[in-house]
C-alpha cells in the first residue's frame, strides 16, 4: 500500500503528464488546422469554378452548403455532381 507521500508524488506526475498531453494536443490541433486552411485556400479557385459550372448547367441562382440546409429533395442535391467535376 502507498503512503500519502507516494500518492502525492504519483498525482503530481500524473498532472504533469496531463499538461504535456494537452500541450501536444494543442500543437497537433493547430498544425492540422493550419494545413487544412492551406489546402482549402489552394483548392478554392477549383471549387469556385466547379460551382460556377453547376450554376450555369442547372440554370440556378443559388447553391447552399449542406450545413445551411434543413431539407432538400434528393434530386436537388448537387454534391455528387460537384465531386465529379472536381475529380476530372
N, C-alpha and C positions, 0 to 999 in steps of 0.2 A: 504494500500500500504506500502511496506517496504522501509525503508530508506537505505542509502548506507551502513551504519554500519551493519545492519541486513543482507543485501545481502552478504557482505564480510564474515560475520560470517558463513552463510549458505554455501557459496562457500568453505570456509576453512574446514568445517565439511564434506562436500561432498568429497573434495580432500583427507581427512583423511580416509574416508570410501573406496575410490578407492584404496588407498595404502594398506589398510587392506585386501581388496578383492584380490588384486594382490599378496600379500604375501601368503595368504591362498591358492590361486590357484597354486602358485609355489610349496608350500609344498605338496599339493594334487598330482600335476603332478609328483613330484619327488617320492612320495610314490607309485603311480601307476606304474611308470617306473621301480622302484626297484622290485616290486612284479612281474611285467611282466618278467623281466630279470631272477628272481629266478625261475619262472615257466618254462621259456624256457630252462634254464640250466638243470633243473631236467628232462624235457621231451626230451631233446636232444638225449640221448642214445636210447630211444624207437623209436624216429622218424628216426634216422640213421639206426637202424635195419630194420624198415619197408621199408625204401627207398632201402636198400641193397636187400631185398627180391624182391621188384618190379624190380630192375635192373636184377636180376638173372631170375625171372619168365618170363620177357618180352625180355630177351636177349638184353638189352640196354647197351650202353656205357656211357650215359649221361642223367641226369634228371635236368631240369632247374626250378627255381622258376617261378611262373606265372608272377611276376613283370618283369622278364627278357625276356619275350616272346612277340613278336608283334602279331603273328598269329600262331595258331595250329589247326590242324584238330581235331574235337571233339573226335574221337577215339584215339587220341594220348594223350589226357588229362588224367592223372593218379590220379587226385585229389580224385575222389570218391573211387578208389581202395586203395589209401593211407589211407584215413579216415576209411575205413572198416577195414584195418589191425590194425590201432591204436585203434579202438573201440572193438577189440576182447578181 
